Amino acid sequence: MSEKASIKILFGQVIRKIRVSKEISQEELGYLCGLHRTYISDIERGTRNVSLDNIEKIAKALGVPPKNLLDFSILSNKEKDLLE
């Protein structure tokens, strides 16, 4: 039986999915939104609790509305599973 991923992990997976679809590296995304690459990596791994200000910066850098970063429906069921 699998455990569902936390909201931080799901959020990070959405960021990664959008970033990769736009062919942007973590380093480039960090530069575009004024955040360090390791901070972006931490977000994508679900280890950061991201502020609303940083959500807005990331959304602008990715060219999407902030609400899209919380749209977990773009993830497959497999991506939503944390552990099997």
Secondary structure, DSSP 8 states (H G I E B T S, - for coil): --EE--HHHHHHHHHHHHHHHTT--HHHHHHHHT--HHHHHHHHHT-----HHHHHHHHHHHTS-GGGGG-GGGS-HHHHEEE-
